Each structure stands twice: as C-alpha cells, then as structure tokens.
Amino acid sequence: MTNASKVIPIILAVMFYVGAAHGENWIVRDGQAQADIVIAAKPPRTVRLASWELQNYLRKITGATLPIV
C-alpha cells in the first residue's frame, strides 16, 4: 500500500466529519463542487499525489472537479 493510498481515506474522513459537524455533508451537489481539497502550502510529495488521486476519483464518481487549495 502506497503512502498516497493511506492518506486518501484520512482526507475523506475529515471532509465527511467537518461536513456532518456543520449539518451539511455535500461534497458535490447537483454536479457542482461544494467542497475543496485542502492541503498545506508546501506539502510533501505524497500529500500532493494523494490530493490529485482524490480529486481524480471524485471527478470520476461525480463528474465535478473539487479544487485543490
């Protein structure tokens, strides 16, 4: 298992937790991104790869591209 594949479930869990805490748990709604993928300003290579993979899989699943910020 690569480091990127270890990080993706953590990122998803945080995104769902934050959304649920605010009563809103939409990542994509009506084909439009409702969330961002947030990483550090100077992330390690594995974090960049994980964020790109997450963005790619979410685009394949939903058709929307979540911005990486």
N, C-alpha and C positions, 0 to 999 in steps of 0.2 A: 504494500500500500504506500503510495507516494504521500509526501507532506501535503500537497495540494488536496488530495482526496480526503485527508484527515481534517483539513481546515473548513471545507465546504459545509459539512453538517453543523459545525460550530457556528458558522456565519448564518446559516438558515435558522438555527435555533434562536439566536439572538434577534434576528429580524422578526420571527413569529412572537417571541416573548415581548418585545417592545411594542409591537402592534397590538397584542392582546391586552397589555397593560393600559393602553390608551383607548380601549374599546373599539379599535379599528384594526382589522387584521388583513387588509387587502394589500397584496404586493402588486398585483395587476388587476385593474378593474375596467371592464368594457374595452379591452385591448390597449389600455393606456397604463404606463408605469405609474405606480403610486408610491414607490419607494426608491431609494438609492442604495447602491452597494458602497459602503463607506470603508475606506482603508486609510492607513497613515499617509502622510505627505511623502515620506521616503520609506516605503515598505520593503521588506525583504523580497527577494525574487519569488519565493514560494507563495507569499501572500498575493503578489501580482498575478501569478499563474492561477491561483485558486479563485481570485475575483474574476478573471477572464473566463474560467471554466464555468463558474456560477452564472455569469452573465449569458454565456452561450447556451447553457442548458435551460435557463429560464426563458430565453428567446425562443428556443425550440418548442418548449412546452406551451408558452402563452402567446407568442408572436410579438411581444413587446420587449424592447431593449431597455433594461434598467441601467442608468448611468453609473459609472464608477467614479466616485468623488473622494 
